[in-house]
Each structure stands twice: as C-alpha cells, then as structure tokens.
Amino acid sequence: MEWAITATFYAALHYLEAYLATQGIHSQTHVERDQRVNSLPELRPLYGSYRRLKNQSLEARYGTRQFPRSDVTATAGWLDQIKSHISNLV
C-alpha cells in the first residue's frame, strides 16, 4: 500500500508542476512548490489536499506505519480533487 500512496503523491505533484509550467513557473525544490501552491490564489484551495498527500507519502517512504486500504482510497480522493481543480484552470 505504501508504494500506491507515494505514486499518488507524485502524480499530484506532476499535475501541479504541469499547471505551473503553463504559467512559466518551474519549481526547483519541494519547498518552492509548497510555497507556490500555498500562495497562488488559483492553487491555494489545493494546499490542504497537497500537503496531506505529501505527508502521507513521506510517512509511507520513511516511516514505520503500515497503511490500510482506506488510506490509499483517501489519497486517491485528494488526487482527484487536484486533477479536477487543475482541469478547470486550463
């Protein structure tokens, strides 16, 4: 289950980066991306979902917790929110 959470986070990251690229913006680090998602008015509504995905991914990769299927389902929902929002922006 941990790999699915990590893959979901990186899918979300690429959706956000693709949108930023349409605006001529390219993040060099996770910190830069976090700041942009949190500060750009059109992306700000996604910040909570993105941070939850990022935190779950970090825990899945570096923590010791075993994730149940319900957590994978939740992360898929957060990704869907991001995909939907980005689709409405472009």
C-alpha positions as CSV (number, residue, x, y, z in Angstrom):
1,M,0.0,0.0,0.0
2,E,2.9,2.4,0.7
3,W,4.0,2.4,-2.9
4,A,0.5,3.4,-4.0
5,I,0.5,6.4,-1.7
6,T,3.9,7.5,-2.9
7,A,2.8,7.2,-6.6
8,T,-0.3,9.1,-5.9
9,F,1.6,12.0,-4.3
10,Y,4.0,12.2,-7.3
11,A,1.0,12.1,-9.7
12,A,-0.4,15.1,-7.9
13,L,3.0,16.8,-7.9
14,H,3.2,16.5,-11.7
15,Y,-0.3,17.8,-12.2
16,L,0.7,20.9,-10.2
17,E,4.0,21.3,-12.0
18,A,2.3,21.0,-15.4
19,Y,-0.1,23.8,-14.4
20,L,2.8,25.9,-13.1
21,A,4.7,25.3,-16.4
22,T,1.7,26.8,-18.3
23,Q,2.3,29.9,-16.2
24,G,6.0,30.0,-16.9
25,I,6.9,28.8,-13.4
26,H,9.2,25.9,-12.6
27,S,9.8,24.7,-9.1
28,Q,13.4,23.6,-8.3
29,T,12.5,22.2,-4.8
30,H,9.6,20.8,-2.9
31,V,9.8,23.9,-0.7
32,E,9.4,26.2,-3.7
33,R,6.4,24.2,-4.9
34,D,4.8,24.1,-1.5
35,Q,5.1,27.9,-1.2
36,R,3.6,28.4,-4.7
37,V,0.7,26.1,-4.1
38,N,0.0,27.9,-0.8
39,S,0.4,31.4,-2.2
40,L,-1.0,31.4,-5.7
41,P,-4.8,32.3,-5.4
42,E,-5.8,29.8,-8.1
43,L,-3.9,26.9,-6.4
44,R,-4.5,27.9,-2.7
45,P,-7.7,25.7,-2.5
46,L,-5.5,22.7,-3.2
47,Y,-2.9,23.3,-0.5
48,G,-4.6,21.1,2.1
49,S,-5.0,18.1,-0.2
50,Y,-1.5,18.5,-1.5
51,R,0.0,18.7,2.0
52,R,-1.9,15.7,3.2
53,L,-0.7,13.7,0.2
54,K,2.9,14.9,0.7
55,N,2.8,14.0,4.4
56,Q,1.3,10.6,3.7
57,S,4.0,10.0,1.1
58,L,6.8,10.9,3.5
59,E,5.4,8.6,6.1
60,A,4.9,5.8,3.6
61,R,8.5,6.1,2.4
62,Y,10.4,6.8,5.6
63,G,8.1,5.9,8.5
64,T,7.3,2.5,10.0
65,R,3.5,2.7,9.8
66,Q,1.6,0.2,7.7
67,F,-1.2,1.9,5.7
68,P,-4.6,0.3,5.3
69,R,-6.5,0.3,2.0
70,S,-8.7,3.2,3.4
71,D,-5.7,5.5,3.4
72,V,-4.9,4.6,-0.2
73,T,-8.6,5.4,-1.0
74,A,-8.3,8.8,0.8
75,T,-5.1,9.7,-1.1
76,A,-6.8,8.9,-4.4
77,G,-9.6,11.3,-3.4
78,W,-7.1,14.1,-2.8
79,L,-5.5,13.4,-6.2
80,D,-8.9,13.6,-7.8
81,Q,-9.5,17.0,-6.2
82,I,-6.3,18.3,-7.5
83,K,-6.9,16.8,-11.0
84,S,-10.3,18.3,-11.2
85,H,-9.3,21.7,-10.0
86,I,-6.3,21.9,-12.4
87,S,-8.6,20.8,-15.3
88,N,-10.9,23.7,-14.6
89,L,-7.9,26.1,-14.7
90,V,-6.6,25.2,-18.1
